[in-house]
Structures are given as C-alpha cells and as structure tokens.
Amino acid sequence: MKGLLQLLLILGITAVVCVLPTVLLPQLDVPVAFPLVQVPPERISLDPLFSIGNYDFYFVNTIPSIILADIILLLMAWFAGRKARQRMAAYETNPNAVDEEGRDMMVPTGWLNSFEAILEYFFNLVRSVVGPRWARSVFPLVMTIFLFVLIINWLHFFPLVDSIGILHCAEPGMKGFPAAEIGNTNIFRLSFPGEVGAIGVEPDYGEERCAAAHHGELEEGEEILYTLAPFMRTGSTDMNLPLSIALVAMTTVQIFGVRALGAGYFSKFVNLPALEHGGLGYVEFGVGFLEIVSELAKILSFTLRLFGNMFAGMVLLFVIMFLIPVGVPLVFFLLEVLIGLIQALVFALLTLSFISVAMVGHGGHEEDEHGEHDEHTAGAHIQPDVEPSV
C-alpha cells in the first residue's frame, strides 16, 4: 500500500509539473517558443575549452547531463554498498537479528530492495550465459552499461532539462527571437512582438554582428535575435556518447575473446591455416574479412540504435507539448520512460551476447586428436551452473 501511494504521489507531481506551466504561462502573457531542434549539442560557452591542432573543443550542454548521470550512479553504488556491508556486519554479529518491526536485518528495504533485485537478476543472467568462471568479470561491464544508459535516458525527465539555459545570438540561417528582461532580475526570456511567431524569424544581419555581440561590442541601438542553448540536454541525444559506449563495449568484447581463446581468437578474422585447404579454404579466409566488417557494423548499430531512438523521442515530446500542451504529453512521457528502459536493456544484453559469442571457439580446432576440447576454447565448454548429484 505504501508503494502504491508513493507511485501515485510521483505521478501527481509529474502531472502538475507538466500541466501547471501551460496553465500559468498564458496568464502571465508569456507565449511558448518551439524549441530549436538540431543534431549537434548546443554550445554553452562560445569560447573553446581547448584546441588540438585546428580542432576546437567546446563545453556543450550534453556534458552536464553525463556528469550528473555519473554522480547519480556512483552515489547509488556507494550507498547500496555501504548498506550491504552494514547488514553483513550485523548478520555476522547476530544471524537472527531483526529490526524494530521484526523484519530480518539481511532483507533490504525501500529502493535498495529494488536495486539489489536488479543486480541479482543481471548477475544470474550473466552467469547463465557465460558461466560461473566468467560471470564476475563480465557482470560489472554489463551492469554498468545498463545502469548508466538507463540513468542518462531518464534524465530527459529531470526538471529544467531543455528549458533553462543561456541566450546566444541567432546566426544567419537560423531563426531567433527578441529577448525581454523579466523585471529587473537580469534574467531574460524569449519574446514575441508583432510578426514573430512561435518558431521565430530569420535574422537580417550578418555573422559580424553576432561576433560583435559575443564580445560585447554592439553599438547602441543595434538589435539581434536570440536562440536558447539549454544548460542540460540528454546525453544519449548526442551521437558522441552512444559511440563512446559502443567503442568501449566492442573493445571489451575483443578482450574477453582473447582471454578465453588466446591468440587463436584472431583466426576468426585472419584464418591463414584455411589457405592450405585450397578452394573452400580461400572462401573461409575471405569470410574472416567479413567478420571484421561485422565487428565494425556492430559499433555503428549500437550507436545509431540508441541515438536514433532517444533523439526521435526528444523531438516527439517537443512537438506534442507544443501542439497539445495539456494532458496528452503525459502519455508520451510514460512511453519515453519505457523506451529509455528498453534501450538500456538492449544495449546491455547485446554486449553480453557478443561477449558470449566471442568466447566460443570457432574454426576446426575445438577438438584435439583425442576428441577432447581444446584448452583455449574456454567459452565453448562452460559447465552448467548446477551441483552434481550424488
């Protein structure tokens, strides 16, 4: 009953956060601008952080969400680990210890119960796929990918994401809005005077005026249009993040393949012994190069799947909240919550699947002349996770 009340409270707060602005803003004569949609993340600072050669690195608005996701994940792990150690210490002192309500001290409560249930489920899943020998090595990678991608996806629903930021000059080719100060707070909002609609207007000035505005050199009376660069944008809508995770995942896949099969793992890609068998051997040798293409394609697939789903979901929420601002967006918010969970689960499970396949022997060397498994095909003969019967 307590859990149901907490769920209803969360849904109620979500409904208020989504509906209240659409009710109050028109009363305050504050129209709503359609967000600027672009694939690259917006720059928070127009000056580069540092440069390498001719390439400048900027502080973009997906970096804060990635840092926040890291902090949340580390705090969850630290707090859960500390509580688990405390319960273990209490158990070693008194195995029958109970709390004030008579519950076993070894049983976690609250969100820790759900957190540990997720960890236990994934550990059992990893153990059933790669076996007890490799479970403790593979589990941290799979679990970290799942939790990090899940948190970064769900940060899209964090308050003030994609709404509060810094105003930049709308460059030629973009659409912008005039800025109006809110009272004497030195805080500005986009305004809609006269012919300016919800999607803004194109500027009639050149890049020189934007450069002058950036350096505070605008002459008195010169006006410019502005666009909003939010302080925080969902990290998975920046292609760099899915690509980075995909590179880490696939690099680790190769590492586990080498650990399980030794140097023979690379015969999957360059099968030189197959050339000794003539015709069909040449085909097997060529298949190795297809395997290389396949490994690279997995990186691309990982990247585009996560990026495409999350970026499309972001645009969908923008459009729905603009067209039907009351009530209906809640349905799509819940749908995006589910999609964020599914994408994190798919990323983690595919990584687990690729690791399992990489550790399985290939070619014709799994068995030696005695008909027994080769010692390097460790992933190919994982023992079942059962106790022998007596």
Secondary structure as the mmCIF struct_conf table of DSSP 4:
data_model
#
loop_
_struct_conf.conf_type_id
_struct_conf.id
_struct_conf.beg_label_comp_id
_struct_conf.beg_label_asym_id
_struct_conf.beg_label_seq_id
_struct_conf.end_label_comp_id
_struct_conf.end_label_asym_id
_struct_conf.end_label_seq_id
HELX_RH_AL_P HELX_RH_AL_P1 LYS A 2 GLN A 27
TURN_TY1_P TURN_TY1_P1 LEU A 28 ASP A 29
HELX_LH_PP_P HELX_LH_PP_P1 ALA A 33 VAL A 37
BEND BEND1 VAL A 39 PRO A 40
HELX_LH_PP_P HELX_LH_PP_P2 PRO A 41 GLU A 42
STRN STRN1 ARG A 43 ARG A 43
BEND BEND2 ILE A 44 ASP A 47
BEND BEND3 LEU A 49 LEU A 49
STRN STRN2 PHE A 50 ILE A 52
TURN_TY1_P TURN_TY1_P2 GLY A 53 ASN A 54
STRN STRN3 TYR A 55 PHE A 57
STRN STRN4 VAL A 60 VAL A 60
TURN_TY1_P TURN_TY1_P3 ASN A 61 THR A 62
HELX_RH_AL_P HELX_RH_AL_P2 ILE A 63 THR A 93
TURN_TY1_P TURN_TY1_P4 PRO A 95 ASN A 96
STRN STRN5 VAL A 98 VAL A 98
TURN_TY1_P TURN_TY1_P5 GLU A 100 GLU A 101
BEND BEND4 GLY A 102 GLY A 102
STRN STRN6 ASP A 104 ASP A 104
TURN_TY1_P TURN_TY1_P6 MET A 105 MET A 106
BEND BEND5 VAL A 107 VAL A 107
TURN_TY1_P TURN_TY1_P7 GLY A 110 GLY A 110
HELX_RH_AL_P HELX_RH_AL_P3 TRP A 111 VAL A 130
HELX_RH_AL_P HELX_RH_AL_P4 PRO A 132 TRP A 154
HELX_RH_3T_P HELX_RH_3T_P1 LEU A 155 PHE A 157
BEND BEND6 PHE A 158 PHE A 158
TURN_TY1_P TURN_TY1_P8 PRO A 159 SER A 163
BEND BEND7 ILE A 164 ILE A 164
STRN STRN7 GLY A 165 CYS A 169
TURN_TY1_P TURN_TY1_P9 PRO A 172 GLY A 173
BEND BEND8 MET A 174 MET A 174
STRN STRN8 GLY A 176 PHE A 177
STRN STRN9 ALA A 179 GLU A 181
TURN_TY1_P TURN_TY1_P10 GLY A 183 ASN A 184
BEND BEND9 THR A 185 ASN A 186
STRN STRN10 PHE A 188 LEU A 190
TURN_TY1_P TURN_TY1_P11 GLY A 194 GLU A 195
TURN_TY1_P TURN_TY1_P12 ALA A 198 ILE A 199
STRN STRN11 VAL A 201 VAL A 201
BEND BEND10 ASP A 204 TYR A 205
HELX_RH_AL_P HELX_RH_AL_P5 GLU A 207 HIS A 214
TURN_TY1_P TURN_TY1_P13 HIS A 215 GLY A 216
HELX_LH_PP_P HELX_LH_PP_P3 LEU A 218 GLU A 219
TURN_TY1_P TURN_TY1_P14 GLU A 220 GLY A 221
STRN STRN12 TYR A 226 PRO A 230
BEND BEND11 PHE A 231 PHE A 231
HELX_RH_3T_P HELX_RH_3T_P2 GLY A 235 THR A 237
BEND BEND12 ASP A 238 ASP A 238
TURN_TY1_P TURN_TY1_P15 MET A 239 MET A 239
HELX_RH_AL_P HELX_RH_AL_P6 ASN A 240 LEU A 261
HELX_RH_3T_P HELX_RH_3T_P3 GLY A 262 LYS A 268
TURN_TY1_P TURN_TY1_P16 PHE A 269 PHE A 269
HELX_RH_3T_P HELX_RH_3T_P4 LEU A 272 HIS A 277
HELX_RH_AL_P HELX_RH_AL_P7 GLY A 279 LEU A 323
BEND BEND13 ILE A 324 ILE A 324
BEND BEND14 VAL A 326 GLY A 327
HELX_RH_AL_P HELX_RH_AL_P8 VAL A 328 ALA A 358
TURN_TY1_P TURN_TY1_P17 MET A 359 MET A 359
BEND BEND15 VAL A 360 VAL A 360
TURN_TY1_P TURN_TY1_P18 GLY A 363 GLY A 364
BEND BEND16 GLU A 366 GLU A 366
STRN STRN13 GLU A 367 GLU A 367
TURN_TY1_P TURN_TY1_P19 GLU A 369 HIS A 370
BEND BEND17 GLY A 371 GLY A 371
HELX_LH_PP_P HELX_LH_PP_P4 GLU A 372 GLU A 372
STRN STRN14 HIS A 373 HIS A 373
HELX_LH_PP_P HELX_LH_PP_P5 ASP A 374 ASP A 374
TURN_TY1_P TURN_TY1_P20 GLU A 375 HIS A 376
HELX_RH_3T_P HELX_RH_3T_P5 ALA A 378 HIS A 381
HELX_LH_PP_P HELX_LH_PP_P6 ILE A 382 PRO A 384
BEND BEND18 ASP A 385 VAL A 386
HELX_LH_PP_P HELX_LH_PP_P7 GLU A 387 SER A 389
#
